[in-house]
């Protein structure tokens, strides 16, 4: 047994996706510690590498080149990713408190959340300025500004340290390259700029600032930030279309409420990188090394990583700790806008293109650590294996969600032999989204769905599964009523088992209660892996089935396609050129978590036929609709909405393990031409959207209503007369 094949008994929680934690996760993936569940908490799916930020602002690097994809990295490390913001530690309970209200238990925790450079006490800052750290928001705001910058854009940078100087020069360079005439001002509250570097480097940087036309004002303290100006305490007004703060290092406020020993708001750590609480570690800029104080610099976070990893493993297993001793000095390579750099070490003045090339090599070498990970090993087939075993295994590991569903052909073969219903209250047999039963003057529908987990976050998996299971009820136009839960937990220690089950039930209950239903019972067991299922009943005066589509109807799809492809790529920790996979995965999660209640309510009064798009893909479920209706259909391929990155991921060759089975339905399609977009017609969807056939005269109005409700809905084709078949155009 290796890694997560062992029962999980202890929790390691990494708070923040800083450089030290990123390296810890990479090393953990190479050699996981048996029995440990790893969780990484970060507000977003990617984390910027600070070393490349000035180059990105100057236009030398694309955004995706400077971002560490934490979702890919966590998959490689077999860690759980929770995209949320930490707001506190309940150390008595051993819990991390999140902004969402969620609490995650820990046995050992580590904090690597960086610093902030915002100025919350400065009037107008929150509305009219941006902080350089955290980096993500700044990089996005800057790109938008460059695209729409006026002829003579005015940029003001607050804080004339090394970072402020770098970004002032990068801003001037980028805007000039964009054909603008920038006016850049660098403000420093103190009487001297660049106080932390040697005389030689300082002289070189001051000369470079002048060369870029950057105006340096010392003894200049901002008093008010306006939409188009910065007002100094002296009364001087500086015009500013883009105001940036790089003014020092500010700790995150919640650290002050942890009860940990702090130094100026930063977590005080000893040589083992432990805080005043031995179960809580800290690294990177948010930590203060009281035993060897050093300035805030990424180099220390990088070099702390192997010591942090060793000591986290030791804390979890009772092993001996290692002591970290930072170097006294290090080579600083400072960008100067264009592809030139200044070096700061030993007080010498060194500058030139060769130094930028060295810095570029160092930065790219660091990011290469997070570019490619070892592929998941395929199971080896014994030489004397039974004939057909290799084919049954398939070319790739089994996907989760609806990607693990049995194919349509096998399912149809099994159902065809089933007898017709024998009880009078059973109106329909197998074949529609849900069974239909008579219930007084109305009807009751009943359905069940079970999903193999595609994420180690059990709470997220529970919410997605609940939305997915409720989808069949909403597709029939019914109101959810009662739910039975069926949960298979992986092997866990007693504490983790109780915690996971509680997480699942709380998360699922949140979705189910919001849908107007109640969990009334269920069953739990322990097995090889996490599987969550729900049996759902619903009630209605009347229902909409797959049959009933009429020639001339318009087809409306309420969610984008691509969940199977995106999740397959995430499962493989795939690298897709030009795509930050983590961001595509987050968009995928958001789509899956969106309930179909409001879309169903909008479509129900008008739909002639309706179904939810799940495991058989859009083509498969549309085929079921037209076969049940005795009609044909046409799909406008260009009009089909797709998840962000899904087409590029498909183009890179990634697909769900169920997709090849779904593609057998291509024989029912005319006009089909191979393309990544066309391949997504057969992509199995988990918690997919509604597909409805509605009267043509009402389609535009219905679409507008759906979009006003926030649905990513689109008109994707129309219904034609029989015989049954799908024509693909566009």
C-alpha positions as CSV (number, residue, x, y, z in Angstrom):
1,X,0.0,0.0,0.0
2,X,1.2,3.5,-0.8
3,X,0.1,7.0,0.2
4,X,-3.6,7.4,0.5
5,X,-4.2,3.6,0.2
6,X,-3.5,3.5,3.9
7,X,-6.4,4.4,6.3
8,X,-6.2,8.2,7.0
9,X,-5.7,8.9,10.7
10,X,-4.2,12.4,11.0
11,X,-4.9,15.8,9.5
12,X,-2.3,18.2,8.1
13,X,-3.7,21.6,7.0
14,X,-1.7,24.0,5.0
15,X,-3.1,27.5,5.2
16,X,-2.2,29.5,2.2
17,X,-0.6,28.7,-1.2
18,X,2.7,30.5,-0.7
19,X,6.0,29.4,-2.1
20,X,7.0,27.3,0.9
21,X,3.7,25.4,0.9
22,X,3.8,24.9,-2.9
23,X,7.2,23.3,-2.6
24,X,6.1,21.2,0.4
25,X,3.1,19.9,-1.7
26,X,5.4,19.0,-4.6
27,X,7.8,17.1,-2.3
28,X,4.9,15.5,-0.5
29,X,3.6,14.2,-3.9
30,X,6.9,12.5,-4.5
31,X,6.8,10.8,-1.1
32,X,3.5,11.0,0.8
33,X,3.3,10.2,4.5
34,X,1.2,7.2,5.2
35,X,-2.0,7.8,7.2
36,X,-2.0,11.6,6.7
37,X,-4.8,13.6,5.0
38,X,-3.4,16.8,3.6
39,X,-5.6,19.9,3.0
40,X,-4.5,23.1,1.4
41,X,-6.6,26.2,2.0
42,X,-6.3,29.2,-0.4
43,X,-8.8,31.9,-1.6
44,X,-8.2,31.1,-5.2
45,X,-7.1,28.1,-7.4
46,X,-3.8,29.7,-8.4
47,X,-1.0,31.5,-6.6
48,X,1.4,34.0,-8.3
49,X,5.1,33.6,-8.2
50,X,6.4,36.9,-6.9
51,X,9.7,36.7,-8.8
52,X,8.0,37.1,-12.2
53,X,5.5,39.8,-11.2
54,X,7.6,42.8,-12.5
55,X,8.2,40.9,-15.7
56,X,4.5,40.2,-16.1
57,X,3.7,43.9,-15.5
58,X,6.3,44.9,-18.1
59,X,4.7,42.4,-20.6
60,X,7.6,39.8,-20.6
61,X,5.5,37.0,-19.2
62,X,2.0,35.8,-19.8
63,X,-0.2,35.5,-16.7
64,X,-0.3,31.7,-16.9
65,X,3.5,31.6,-16.9
66,X,3.7,33.2,-13.4
67,X,0.9,31.3,-11.7
68,X,1.3,28.1,-9.7
69,X,-1.7,26.0,-10.3
70,X,-2.6,24.8,-6.8
71,X,-5.4,22.6,-8.1
72,X,-3.0,20.6,-10.3
73,X,-0.4,20.6,-7.6
74,X,-2.8,19.3,-5.0
75,X,-4.0,16.5,-7.3
76,X,-0.4,15.4,-7.7
77,X,0.2,15.6,-3.9
78,X,-3.1,13.7,-3.3
79,X,-4.3,16.6,-1.2
80,X,-7.7,18.2,-0.7
81,X,-8.1,21.8,-1.9
82,X,-10.5,24.0,-0.1
83,X,-10.9,27.4,-1.9
84,X,-11.8,29.6,0.9
85,X,-10.1,32.3,3.1
86,X,-8.9,31.5,6.6
87,X,-10.2,33.9,9.3
88,X,-9.0,32.2,12.5
89,X,-7.7,29.3,14.4
90,X,-9.7,27.6,17.2
91,X,-6.6,26.1,18.8
92,X,-8.6,24.5,21.7
93,X,-10.7,22.6,19.2
94,X,-7.9,22.1,16.7
95,X,-9.9,23.7,13.9
96,X,-9.2,26.2,11.2
97,X,-12.1,28.7,10.8
98,X,-13.0,29.8,7.3
99,X,-14.8,32.8,5.9
100,X,-17.6,30.6,4.7
101,X,-18.3,29.5,8.2
102,X,-16.8,26.1,7.5
103,X,-14.4,24.6,10.1
104,X,-11.7,22.1,9.3
105,X,-10.0,20.0,12.0
106,X,-6.2,19.7,12.1
107,X,-3.6,17.8,14.1
108,X,-0.8,19.9,12.6
109,X,-1.3,23.2,10.8
110,X,1.1,25.4,8.8
111,X,0.6,29.1,7.8
112,X,2.1,30.5,4.6
113,X,-0.3,33.3,3.6
114,X,2.2,36.1,2.6
115,X,1.7,39.7,3.4
116,X,-0.5,42.6,2.3
117,X,0.5,46.0,1.0
118,X,-2.8,47.7,1.1
119,X,-3.4,50.8,3.2
120,X,-6.8,50.4,4.8
121,X,-6.5,53.5,6.9
122,X,-5.9,55.7,3.9
123,X,-9.0,57.6,2.8
124,X,-10.2,56.4,-0.6
125,X,-7.7,53.5,-1.0
126,X,-10.3,50.7,-1.0
127,X,-12.3,52.4,-3.8
128,X,-9.6,53.9,-6.0
129,X,-6.3,52.0,-5.5
130,X,-4.9,48.5,-5.5
131,X,-2.3,46.8,-3.5
132,X,0.6,44.9,-5.0
133,X,0.1,42.1,-2.5
134,X,-1.8,39.9,-2.7
135,X,-0.6,39.7,-6.3
136,X,-3.6,38.2,-8.1
137,X,-6.0,41.2,-8.0
138,X,-3.3,43.6,-8.9
139,X,-2.2,41.6,-12.0
140,X,-5.8,41.4,-13.3
141,X,-6.5,45.1,-12.6
142,X,-3.3,46.1,-14.4
143,X,-4.1,44.1,-17.5
144,X,-7.5,45.7,-17.8
145,X,-6.0,49.1,-17.3
146,X,-3.4,48.6,-20.0
147,X,-6.0,47.6,-22.5
148,X,-8.1,50.7,-22.0
149,X,-5.3,53.2,-21.0
150,X,-5.6,56.8,-22.2
151,X,-3.0,58.5,-24.4
152,X,-1.0,59.8,-21.4
153,X,-1.8,57.4,-18.6
154,X,-0.9,58.6,-15.1
155,X,0.4,55.9,-12.7
156,X,1.2,56.5,-9.1
157,X,3.2,54.0,-7.0
158,X,3.2,54.4,-3.2
159,X,6.4,53.0,-1.6
160,X,9.9,53.5,-3.1
161,X,11.5,50.3,-1.9
162,X,12.9,47.8,-4.3
163,X,9.4,46.4,-5.2
164,X,8.0,49.9,-5.8
165,X,10.9,50.9,-8.0
166,X,10.6,47.6,-10.0
167,X,6.9,48.1,-10.6
168,X,7.2,51.8,-11.4
169,X,9.7,51.0,-14.1
170,X,7.8,48.0,-15.4
171,X,4.6,50.1,-15.6
172,X,6.4,52.8,-17.6
173,X,8.0,50.3,-20.0
174,X,4.7,48.4,-20.6
175,X,2.7,51.5,-21.3
176,X,5.4,52.9,-23.6
177,X,5.4,49.6,-25.5
178,X,1.6,49.9,-25.9
179,X,2.1,53.2,-27.7
180,X,1.2,55.4,-24.7
181,X,3.1,58.3,-23.1
182,X,3.0,57.4,-19.4
183,X,3.4,59.7,-16.5
184,X,4.7,57.6,-13.6
185,X,5.2,59.0,-10.1
186,X,6.9,57.0,-7.3
187,X,6.1,58.3,-3.7
188,X,8.2,57.6,-0.6
189,X,7.2,58.7,2.8
190,X,10.7,58.7,4.1
191,X,13.5,61.1,3.1
192,X,15.4,58.4,1.2
193,X,14.3,55.9,-1.4
194,X,15.6,52.3,-1.7
195,X,17.1,52.2,1.8
196,X,17.5,48.4,2.0
197,X,20.1,47.9,-0.7
198,X,23.7,48.7,-1.2
199,X,25.1,52.0,-2.5
200,X,26.0,50.6,-5.9
201,X,22.6,49.0,-6.7
202,X,20.9,52.1,-5.3
203,X,22.8,54.4,-7.7
204,X,22.0,52.1,-10.6
205,X,18.3,51.9,-9.8
206,X,18.0,55.7,-9.4
207,X,19.6,56.2,-12.8
208,X,17.2,53.6,-14.3
209,X,14.2,55.3,-12.8
210,X,15.3,58.6,-14.3
211,X,15.9,56.9,-17.7
212,X,12.3,55.6,-17.6
213,X,11.0,59.1,-16.9
214,X,9.7,58.1,-13.4
215,X,9.3,61.0,-11.0
216,X,10.6,60.2,-7.5
217,X,9.1,62.2,-4.6
218,X,10.6,61.6,-1.1
219,X,9.1,62.9,2.1
220,X,5.7,62.5,0.3
221,X,2.9,60.9,2.4
222,X,-0.5,60.3,0.7
223,X,-3.6,61.7,2.6
224,X,-6.5,60.9,0.2
225,X,-6.8,58.7,-2.9
226,X,-9.4,59.9,-5.4
227,X,-10.6,58.4,-8.6
228,X,-8.1,60.5,-10.6
229,X,-5.7,61.9,-8.2
230,X,-3.6,61.3,-5.1
231,X,-3.6,64.2,-2.5
232,X,-0.5,64.4,-0.4
233,X,-0.4,65.5,3.2
234,X,1.4,68.6,2.0
235,X,-1.6,69.5,-0.1
236,X,0.1,68.7,-3.4
237,X,-2.2,67.0,-5.9
238,X,-0.9,64.3,-8.2
239,X,-3.0,63.2,-11.1
240,X,-3.4,59.4,-11.1
241,X,-5.4,57.0,-13.3
242,X,-3.9,53.9,-11.7
243,X,-2.7,54.0,-8.0
244,X,-0.7,51.2,-6.6
245,X,0.6,50.6,-3.1
246,X,3.8,48.7,-2.5
247,X,4.2,50.3,0.9
248,X,5.9,47.8,3.2
249,X,4.6,44.6,4.6
250,X,1.3,44.3,6.5
251,X,0.3,41.1,8.3
252,X,-3.2,39.7,7.8
253,X,-5.4,40.9,10.7
254,X,-6.8,37.5,11.7
255,X,-3.3,36.4,12.9
256,X,-3.8,38.8,15.9
257,X,-6.7,36.8,17.1
258,X,-5.0,33.4,17.2
259,X,-3.3,33.8,20.6
260,X,0.0,32.9,19.0
261,X,3.1,34.9,19.9
262,X,3.5,37.6,17.2
263,X,6.2,40.1,16.3
264,X,4.7,43.3,14.8
265,X,1.7,41.1,13.8
266,X,3.7,38.3,12.2
267,X,3.9,34.8,13.6
268,X,7.0,34.4,15.7
269,X,8.8,31.1,14.8
270,X,11.9,29.3,16.1
271,X,14.5,27.4,14.2
272,X,12.1,24.4,13.7
273,X,9.6,26.9,12.1
274,X,7.1,26.2,14.9
275,X,5.1,29.0,16.5
276,X,4.5,29.3,20.2
277,X,2.0,26.5,19.7
278,X,4.0,23.4,18.6
279,X,1.1,22.1,16.5
280,X,1.2,25.3,14.4
281,X,4.1,26.1,12.0
282,X,4.6,29.2,9.8
283,X,6.8,30.0,6.8
284,X,7.4,32.7,4.3
285,X,6.6,36.4,4.7
286,X,3.9,35.9,7.4
287,X,6.5,34.4,9.7
288,X,9.1,36.3,11.8
289,X,12.3,34.3,12.5
290,X,13.0,35.7,16.0
291,X,16.2,33.5,16.1
292,X,17.6,35.1,13.0
293,X,15.6,38.1,11.7
294,X,15.7,38.7,8.0
295,X,13.8,41.0,5.6
296,X,10.7,39.8,3.8
297,X,12.0,38.0,0.7
298,X,10.8,35.0,-1.3
299,X,14.3,33.4,-1.1
300,X,13.7,32.5,2.5
301,X,10.4,30.9,1.9
302,X,11.9,28.7,-0.8
303,X,14.8,27.6,1.4
304,X,12.5,27.0,4.4
305,X,10.5,24.5,2.4
306,X,12.6,21.3,2.9
307,X,13.0,22.0,6.6
308,X,9.2,22.7,6.9
309,X,8.4,19.5,5.1
310,X,10.7,17.4,7.4
311,X,9.4,19.0,10.5
312,X,5.7,18.7,9.5
313,X,6.3,15.0,8.9
314,X,8.1,14.7,12.2
315,X,5.3,16.4,14.1
316,X,2.8,14.0,12.6
317,X,4.8,10.9,13.4
318,X,6.8,11.8,16.5
319,X,10.1,12.1,14.7
320,X,13.1,14.4,15.4
321,X,13.0,18.0,14.1
322,X,15.6,19.8,11.9
323,X,16.7,23.4,12.6
324,X,16.7,26.0,9.8
325,X,19.4,28.6,9.7
326,X,18.9,31.3,7.0
327,X,21.8,32.6,5.0
328,X,23.1,36.0,6.1
329,X,22.9,37.6,2.6
330,X,21.7,36.7,-0.8
331,X,22.0,37.9,-4.4
332,X,19.2,40.3,-5.3
333,X,18.4,40.6,-9.0
334,X,16.1,43.6,-9.6
335,X,14.3,44.1,-12.9
336,X,14.5,47.6,-14.5
337,X,11.5,47.5,-16.8
338,X,13.0,46.2,-20.0
339,X,15.0,43.0,-20.2
340,X,17.7,44.4,-17.9
341,X,18.5,43.9,-14.2
342,X,20.5,45.3,-11.4
343,X,22.4,43.1,-8.9
344,X,22.7,43.9,-5.2
345,X,25.4,42.1,-3.3
346,X,28.6,43.2,-1.6
347,X,27.8,46.9,-2.4
348,X,28.9,46.6,-6.0
349,X,27.2,48.2,-9.0
350,X,26.3,45.5,-11.5
351,X,23.7,45.9,-14.2
352,X,22.9,44.8,-17.7
353,X,20.9,42.4,-19.9
354,X,23.0,39.4,-18.8
355,X,21.7,39.9,-15.3
356,X,18.1,39.8,-16.5
357,X,18.8,36.7,-18.4
358,X,20.2,35.1,-15.3
359,X,17.1,36.2,-13.3
360,X,14.9,34.9,-16.1
361,X,16.6,31.5,-15.9
362,X,16.3,31.3,-12.1
363,X,12.6,32.2,-12.2
364,X,11.8,29.8,-15.0
365,X,13.7,27.0,-13.3
366,X,11.6,27.6,-10.2
367,X,8.3,27.5,-12.2
368,X,9.4,24.4,-14.0
369,X,9.0,22.5,-10.7
370,X,5.2,23.0,-11.1
371,X,5.0,22.5,-14.9
372,X,5.1,18.7,-15.3
373,X,4.4,16.0,-12.7
374,X,5.0,12.3,-13.0
375,X,2.1,10.6,-14.7
376,X,-0.2,8.3,-12.7
377,X,1.1,4.8,-13.2
378,X,-1.2,2.5,-15.1
379,X,-1.9,-0.9,-13.5
380,X,0.4,-3.5,-14.9
381,X,-1.3,-6.5,-16.5
382,X,0.2,-9.9,-15.6
383,X,1.6,-12.0,-18.5
384,X,-0.9,-14.7,-17.8
385,X,-3.9,-12.4,-17.5
386,X,-7.2,-13.5,-18.9
387,X,-7.9,-12.4,-22.5
388,X,-9.7,-9.1,-22.6
389,X,-8.3,-7.8,-19.2
390,X,-6.3,-5.0,-20.8
391,X,-9.3,-3.8,-22.9
392,X,-11.5,-3.8,-19.8
393,X,-9.0,-1.7,-17.9
394,X,-9.0,0.9,-20.7
395,X,-6.4,3.4,-21.6
396,X,-6.8,5.6,-18.6
397,X,-8.0,5.5,-15.0
398,X,-11.7,5.5,-14.3
399,X,-13.2,9.0,-13.9
400,X,-15.4,10.1,-11.1
401,X,-18.9,11.7,-11.2
402,X,-20.9,10.8,-14.2
403,X,-17.7,9.8,-15.9
404,X,-17.9,6.5,-14.0
405,X,-21.5,5.8,-15.3
406,X,-22.3,2.6,-17.2
407,X,-22.6,3.3,-20.9
408,X,-26.0,3.8,-22.6
409,X,-25.8,0.6,-24.6
410,X,-25.2,-1.7,-21.6
411,X,-27.9,0.1,-19.7
412,X,-30.5,-0.2,-22.5
413,X,-29.7,-3.9,-22.9
414,X,-30.3,-4.4,-19.2
415,X,-33.6,-2.4,-19.1
416,X,-35.1,-3.9,-22.3
417,X,-35.9,-7.2,-20.6
418,X,-37.6,-5.7,-17.6
419,X,-41.4,-6.3,-17.5
420,X,-44.0,-3.6,-17.6
421,X,-45.1,-2.1,-14.3
422,X,-47.7,-4.4,-12.5
423,X,-49.0,-1.9,-9.9
424,X,-51.7,0.5,-11.0
425,X,-50.1,3.5,-9.3
426,X,-46.9,3.0,-11.2
427,X,-47.4,5.2,-14.3
428,X,-44.0,4.8,-16.0
429,X,-41.3,2.1,-16.2
430,X,-37.6,2.7,-16.5
431,X,-36.4,5.1,-19.2
432,X,-37.3,8.6,-18.1
433,X,-35.4,10.9,-15.7
434,X,-37.5,9.7,-12.8
435,X,-40.2,7.1,-12.2
436,X,-43.8,8.5,-12.1
437,X,-46.3,7.3,-9.5
438,X,-49.9,8.4,-8.9
439,X,-50.3,10.3,-5.7
440,X,-53.8,11.5,-5.0
441,X,-54.8,14.1,-7.6
442,X,-51.2,14.6,-8.6
443,X,-48.1,12.6,-9.2
444,X,-45.0,11.6,-7.3
445,X,-41.6,11.1,-9.0
446,X,-38.7,9.1,-7.7
447,X,-35.1,8.9,-8.8
448,X,-31.7,7.8,-7.5
449,X,-28.1,8.9,-8.3
450,X,-24.8,7.7,-6.9
451,X,-21.5,9.3,-7.8
452,X,-17.9,8.1,-7.4
453,X,-15.9,10.9,-5.8
454,X,-13.8,13.1,-8.2
455,X,-12.5,15.3,-5.3
456,X,-11.2,14.4,-1.8
457,X,-13.2,17.3,-0.5
458,X,-16.2,15.3,0.8
459,X,-18.3,18.4,1.5
460,X,-17.9,19.7,-2.0
461,X,-18.6,16.2,-3.4
462,X,-21.8,16.0,-1.3
463,X,-23.1,19.3,-2.6
464,X,-22.5,18.4,-6.2
465,X,-24.1,14.9,-5.8
466,X,-27.1,16.5,-4.2
467,X,-27.6,19.0,-7.0
468,X,-27.0,16.1,-9.5
469,X,-29.6,13.8,-7.9
470,X,-32.2,16.6,-7.5
471,X,-31.7,17.4,-11.2
472,X,-33.9,14.5,-12.3
473,X,-36.7,15.7,-10.2
474,X,-36.4,19.3,-11.5
475,X,-36.1,17.9,-15.1
476,X,-39.6,16.4,-14.6
477,X,-40.9,19.7,-13.4
478,X,-41.5,18.4,-9.8
479,X,-40.8,19.9,-6.4
480,X,-38.3,17.9,-4.4
481,X,-39.9,16.2,-1.4
482,X,-37.8,13.6,0.5
483,X,-34.3,12.2,0.3
484,X,-32.5,9.1,1.4
485,X,-28.7,9.2,1.6
486,X,-26.4,6.3,0.7
487,X,-22.8,6.9,1.6
488,X,-19.7,4.8,1.3
489,X,-16.7,6.1,3.2
490,X,-13.1,5.2,2.6
491,X,-11.1,3.6,5.4
492,X,-10.5,6.3,8.0
493,X,-9.5,6.6,11.6
494,X,-12.5,7.0,14.0
495,X,-12.1,10.8,14.3
496,X,-11.7,11.4,10.6
497,X,-14.6,9.0,9.8
498,X,-17.0,10.9,12.2
499,X,-15.8,14.2,10.8
500,X,-16.2,13.2,7.1
501,X,-19.7,11.8,7.7
502,X,-20.7,15.0,9.5
503,X,-19.3,17.2,6.7
504,X,-21.1,15.2,4.1
505,X,-24.5,15.3,5.9
506,X,-24.1,19.0,6.7
507,X,-23.2,20.0,3.1
508,X,-25.8,17.8,1.5
509,X,-28.4,19.0,3.9
510,X,-27.7,22.6,3.0
511,X,-28.5,21.9,-0.7
512,X,-31.5,19.7,0.0
513,X,-33.2,22.0,2.5
514,X,-32.6,24.9,0.1
515,X,-34.5,22.8,-2.5
516,X,-37.4,22.4,-0.1
517,X,-36.8,18.8,0.7
518,X,-35.8,16.8,3.8
519,X,-33.3,14.0,4.4
520,X,-35.4,11.3,6.0
521,X,-32.9,8.5,6.3
522,X,-30.3,6.4,4.5
523,X,-27.5,4.0,4.8
524,X,-23.7,4.2,5.4
525,X,-20.9,1.7,4.9
526,X,-17.1,1.6,4.5
527,X,-15.5,0.6,1.2
528,X,-12.6,1.2,-1.1
529,X,-13.4,4.8,-1.9
530,X,-15.8,7.7,-1.3
531,X,-19.1,7.3,-3.0
532,X,-22.2,9.4,-2.3
533,X,-25.7,8.8,-3.5
534,X,-29.2,10.1,-2.9
535,X,-32.6,8.7,-3.6
536,X,-35.1,11.6,-4.1
537,X,-38.8,11.9,-4.4
538,X,-40.7,14.9,-5.7
539,X,-44.4,15.9,-6.2
540,X,-46.1,17.7,-9.0
541,X,-49.5,18.3,-10.5
542,X,-48.2,17.3,-13.8
543,X,-44.8,16.3,-15.2
544,X,-42.7,17.0,-18.3
545,X,-41.1,13.9,-19.8
546,X,-38.4,13.3,-22.5
547,X,-41.2,12.6,-25.0
548,X,-43.4,15.4,-26.4
549,X,-40.9,17.4,-28.4
550,X,-42.6,18.8,-31.5
551,X,-41.3,19.7,-34.9
552,X,-40.5,23.5,-34.9
553,X,-39.6,23.6,-31.2
554,X,-36.4,25.3,-30.2
555,X,-33.8,23.7,-28.0
556,X,-32.6,25.5,-24.9
557,X,-29.6,24.4,-22.8
558,X,-29.2,26.0,-19.4
559,X,-25.6,25.1,-18.5
560,X,-22.3,24.9,-20.4
561,X,-20.7,21.6,-21.4
562,X,-17.3,20.2,-20.4
563,X,-17.4,18.9,-16.8
564,X,-16.3,15.4,-17.8
565,X,-13.3,16.7,-19.8
566,X,-12.2,19.3,-17.2
567,X,-12.5,16.8,-14.4
568,X,-10.6,14.1,-16.4
569,X,-7.7,16.6,-16.9
570,X,-7.7,17.6,-13.3
571,X,-7.6,13.9,-12.3
572,X,-4.5,13.5,-14.4
573,X,-3.0,16.8,-13.1
574,X,-2.7,17.7,-16.8
575,X,-0.8,20.6,-18.1
576,X,-2.7,22.3,-20.9
577,X,-0.8,25.1,-22.8
578,X,-2.2,28.5,-22.2
579,X,-4.8,27.2,-19.6
580,X,-4.6,27.5,-15.8
581,X,-6.4,24.2,-15.2
582,X,-7.3,25.2,-11.6
583,X,-9.4,28.2,-12.9
584,X,-11.2,25.9,-15.3
585,X,-11.9,23.5,-12.4
586,X,-13.3,26.3,-10.3
587,X,-15.6,27.3,-13.1
588,X,-16.6,23.6,-13.4
589,X,-17.4,23.4,-9.7
590,X,-19.5,26.6,-9.9
591,X,-21.5,25.2,-12.7
592,X,-22.1,21.9,-11.1
593,X,-23.1,23.5,-7.8
594,X,-25.8,25.6,-9.4
595,X,-29.2,24.1,-8.8
596,X,-31.8,23.7,-11.6
597,X,-34.8,24.9,-9.5
598,X,-35.1,28.3,-11.0
599,X,-34.4,27.1,-14.6
600,X,-37.0,24.4,-14.2
601,X,-39.6,26.8,-12.9
602,X,-39.0,29.1,-15.9
603,X,-39.2,26.4,-18.5
604,X,-42.0,24.2,-17.0
605,X,-45.0,26.1,-18.1
606,X,-43.8,26.1,-21.7
607,X,-41.6,23.0,-22.3
608,X,-43.0,20.3,-24.5
609,X,-40.1,18.0,-23.4
610,X,-37.3,18.3,-20.9
611,X,-34.4,16.3,-19.5
612,X,-31.2,17.0,-17.6
613,X,-27.9,16.5,-19.4
614,X,-25.7,14.0,-17.4
615,X,-23.7,10.9,-18.1
616,X,-24.6,10.3,-21.8
617,X,-23.6,13.8,-22.8
618,X,-25.6,16.3,-24.8
619,X,-25.8,14.1,-27.9
620,X,-27.0,11.0,-25.9
621,X,-29.7,12.8,-23.9
622,X,-30.9,14.7,-27.0
623,X,-31.1,11.3,-28.8
624,X,-33.2,9.9,-26.0
625,X,-35.6,13.0,-26.3
626,X,-36.1,12.7,-30.0
627,X,-36.5,8.9,-29.9
628,X,-39.1,9.3,-27.3
629,X,-40.8,12.0,-29.3
630,X,-40.5,10.5,-32.8
631,X,-38.7,13.6,-34.1
632,X,-35.3,14.7,-35.3
633,X,-33.0,17.5,-34.1
634,X,-30.4,19.9,-35.4
635,X,-27.6,21.3,-33.2
636,X,-25.8,24.5,-33.9
637,X,-22.4,23.5,-32.7
638,X,-21.1,27.1,-32.5
639,X,-24.0,28.1,-30.2
640,X,-23.4,25.4,-27.6
641,X,-22.0,27.0,-24.4
642,X,-18.8,25.5,-23.0
643,X,-17.0,25.8,-19.7
644,X,-13.9,28.1,-19.7
645,X,-10.9,26.1,-21.0
646,X,-13.0,23.0,-21.9
647,X,-12.3,23.3,-25.7
648,X,-8.6,23.8,-25.2
649,X,-8.4,20.9,-22.8
650,X,-10.3,18.7,-25.3
651,X,-7.9,19.9,-28.0
652,X,-5.0,18.7,-25.8
653,X,-6.4,15.2,-26.0
654,X,-8.1,15.0,-22.6
655,X,-11.5,13.3,-22.2
656,X,-13.6,11.4,-19.7
657,X,-13.2,7.6,-19.5
658,X,-16.9,7.3,-20.5
659,X,-16.5,9.5,-23.6
660,X,-15.5,6.7,-26.0
661,X,-18.6,4.8,-25.1
662,X,-20.7,7.9,-25.6
663,X,-19.1,8.5,-28.9
664,X,-20.7,5.3,-30.3
665,X,-23.8,7.5,-30.6
666,X,-22.1,9.4,-33.5
667,X,-23.7,6.9,-35.8
668,X,-27.0,8.8,-35.2
669,X,-25.4,12.2,-36.1
670,X,-25.2,13.6,-39.6
671,X,-22.9,16.4,-40.7
672,X,-20.6,15.6,-37.8
673,X,-17.0,16.6,-38.3
674,X,-14.2,15.9,-35.8
675,X,-13.1,18.8,-33.7
676,X,-12.5,19.5,-30.0
677,X,-15.8,21.4,-29.7
678,X,-17.7,18.5,-31.4
679,X,-16.1,16.0,-29.1
680,X,-17.7,17.8,-26.2
681,X,-21.1,16.8,-27.5
682,X,-20.3,13.3,-26.0
683,X,-18.7,14.6,-22.8
684,X,-20.5,13.1,-19.7
685,X,-21.8,15.9,-17.5
686,X,-22.1,15.8,-13.8
687,X,-24.9,18.0,-12.4
688,X,-25.4,19.3,-16.0
689,X,-28.0,21.7,-17.3
690,X,-31.6,21.2,-18.5
691,X,-32.3,20.6,-22.1
692,X,-35.8,21.7,-23.1
693,X,-37.8,21.7,-26.3
694,X,-39.9,24.9,-26.2
695,X,-42.2,26.6,-28.8
696,X,-40.2,28.7,-31.2
697,X,-42.4,31.8,-30.5
698,X,-41.5,31.8,-26.8
699,X,-37.9,30.8,-27.0
700,X,-36.3,34.3,-27.1
701,X,-38.4,35.5,-24.1
702,X,-37.6,32.3,-22.1
703,X,-33.9,32.7,-22.9
704,X,-33.9,36.3,-21.7
705,X,-35.6,35.3,-18.5
706,X,-33.1,32.5,-17.8
707,X,-30.2,34.7,-18.5
708,X,-31.7,37.4,-16.2
709,X,-31.7,34.7,-13.5
710,X,-28.0,34.1,-13.9
711,X,-28.2,31.0,-16.0
712,X,-25.6,30.4,-18.7
713,X,-28.3,29.4,-21.1
714,X,-28.3,29.4,-24.9
715,X,-30.5,28.4,-27.8
716,X,-28.5,25.5,-29.4
717,X,-30.8,24.2,-32.1
718,X,-34.3,23.0,-33.0
719,X,-36.5,20.0,-33.3
720,X,-37.5,18.7,-36.8
721,X,-39.8,16.0,-38.1
722,X,-38.9,12.3,-37.9
723,X,-37.1,10.0,-38.5
724,X,-35.0,10.3,-35.4
725,X,-31.5,11.5,-35.8
726,X,-29.3,14.5,-35.0
727,X,-27.9,16.9,-37.6
728,X,-24.8,18.8,-36.5
729,X,-24.2,22.2,-38.2
730,X,-21.6,24.9,-37.6
